[in-house]
Amino acid sequence: MRRKYKKKRGPVNSKKITVDGITFASGLEKYMYQALKDAKIKAQYEGKTFVVMEGFEFPNISVERCANGKGEFKDRGGKKILPIKYTPDFIGEDFIIECKGRANESFPLRWKMFKKAVKTQHPSVIIYKPQNQKECDKTIELILEKRKG
């Protein structure tokens, strides 16, 4: 008997998990929160949003459908373009942590823009991007080492 394998469709949606009254977007974020808490490292969950690109006025004609590909093909120009924002998962006094298991296709570009914003606004902050539980543990280790030395 042959097995039929279903092809995965679309992005993987992680399950939301609530701990201590905080709803985390993924199990990896929950794991990082617990690791920070166990190590007595203070950090705020989604405590600050960075503007990585300012909004602007777009006076030109722009003939297109809506961003979701639906609607009429018509002039959608002459509007204010909203800023692009980025909210990292955890912010401490000397670090920022972004837990990223599986990134979507827009993430690499937004991540670069975020790094540029951090370089400008918080030049002494260290950024960590753990992608699994082992890297979360290593992140805790590195934060504690830096604080000792």
Secondary structure, DSSP 8 states (H G I E B T S, - for coil): ---------S------EEETTEEESSHHHHHHHHHHHHTT---EET---EEEE--EEE-S--EE--TTS-S--EE--SEEE--EEE--SEE-SSEEE---SS--TTHHHHHHHHHHHHHHH-TT-EEE---SHHHHHHHHHHHHHHHH-
